[in-house]
Amino acid sequence: MLRIGLPAIAVMPFAAWLSSISPPAPLYLVVASLVLLSLVISVLLARVNTTVDGVPVQVATGVGVGLGTVIGGVGGPATTVYAVLSRWPALSMVATLQPLWILVSLVPFGTKWGSSRTRV
């Protein structure tokens, strides 16, 4: 969980900054395109017997989760691609994803809540 969660948290400030300076329409188009692309990749890779796993792949997944969660509220597609690539067993995937989603949901919420309280 930490190999995905820590990189996700690390890129969240950058993603928040990027989303604050970018015009919303093109940003949403990019996010939607990446979601669709990841779904197509997941479907295609499910039929391939190659397994890709390791720390670099987990870190890249975390970056995708962090960027997707903050910019578009969609961190799941990056995890889906990783699950397909690594042939992640369902039981350990579910046990890992539950605390991961709590972590990547609470950190931006806490950051936004904390920053709004300091402005008052």
C-alpha positions in Angstrom: 0.0 0.0 0.0 2.8 2.4 0.8 4.5 1.9 -2.5 1.4 3.2 -4.2 0.1 5.5 -1.5 3.2 7.6 -0.7 3.9 8.6 -4.4 0.2 9.4 -4.7 0.4 11.7 -1.7 3.7 13.2 -2.9 2.2 14.4 -6.3 -1.1 15.7 -4.8 0.2 19.2 -4.2 1.5 19.5 -7.7 -1.8 18.2 -9.1 -3.7 20.7 -7.0 -1.5 23.5 -8.3 -1.9 22.3 -11.9 -5.6 22.1 -11.6 -5.8 25.6 -10.1 -3.8 27.2 -13.0 -5.3 25.2 -15.9 -8.5 26.0 -17.7 -11.1 23.4 -16.6 -12.4 22.3 -20.0 -9.1 21.1 -21.5 -8.1 19.6 -18.2 -11.3 17.5 -18.0 -10.8 16.4 -21.6 -7.3 15.2 -20.8 -8.6 13.3 -17.7 -11.5 11.8 -19.5 -9.1 10.7 -22.3 -6.7 9.1 -19.9 -9.6 7.3 -18.1 -10.8 5.8 -21.4 -7.2 5.0 -22.5 -6.6 3.1 -19.2 -9.8 1.2 -19.6 -8.8 0.1 -23.2 -5.3 -0.8 -21.9 -6.8 -2.9 -19.1 -9.1 -4.8 -21.5 -6.3 -5.4 -24.0 -3.7 -6.4 -21.4 -6.0 -8.8 -19.7 -5.5 -11.1 -22.8 -1.7 -10.9 -22.7 0.3 -13.4 -20.6 3.0 -10.9 -19.7 3.3 -9.8 -16.0 4.8 -6.5 -15.1 5.4 -5.6 -11.5 8.0 -4.1 -9.1 8.7 -0.9 -7.3 8.9 1.4 -10.4 5.6 0.2 -11.6 4.0 0.6 -8.2 5.5 4.1 -7.9 4.1 5.0 -11.4 0.7 3.7 -10.3 0.9 5.9 -7.2 1.7 8.9 -9.3 -1.3 8.1 -11.6 -3.6 7.6 -8.6 -2.5 10.9 -7.0 -2.8 12.9 -10.2 -6.1 11.3 -11.1 -7.7 11.7 -7.7 -6.9 15.4 -7.3 -7.4 16.6 -10.9 -10.5 14.5 -11.8 -11.6 12.5 -8.8 -10.6 9.3 -10.6 -7.7 7.4 -9.2 -9.1 4.0 -9.9 -8.1 3.6 -13.5 -4.4 3.7 -12.7 -4.9 1.0 -10.1 -6.9 -1.1 -12.5 -4.1 -1.0 -15.1 -1.6 -2.0 -12.4 -3.9 -4.8 -11.2 -4.1 -6.2 -14.7 -0.4 -5.7 -15.4 0.8 -7.3 -12.2 -1.9 -10.0 -12.1 -2.7 -8.8 -8.6 -4.6 -11.5 -6.7 -8.1 -10.3 -5.9 -8.0 -10.9 -2.1 -4.8 -9.0 -1.5 -5.9 -6.3 -4.0 -9.1 -5.6 -2.0 -7.2 -5.6 1.3 -4.8 -3.1 -0.1 -7.2 -0.8 -1.9 -9.5 -0.2 1.0 -6.9 1.6 3.2 -5.3 3.1 0.0 -8.6 4.8 -1.0 -9.1 6.1 2.6 -5.6 7.5 2.5 -5.8 9.2 -0.9 -9.3 10.6 0.0 -8.4 11.9 3.4 -5.2 13.7 2.5 -6.7 16.1 -0.1 -9.7 16.6 2.1 -7.6 17.3 5.1 -5.4 19.6 3.1 -8.3 21.6 1.7 -10.0 21.7 5.1 -6.9 22.9 6.8 -6.2 25.6 4.2 -9.7 26.9 4.3 -9.5 27.1 8.1 -6.3 29.2 8.0 -8.0 31.7 5.7 -10.8 32.5 8.1 
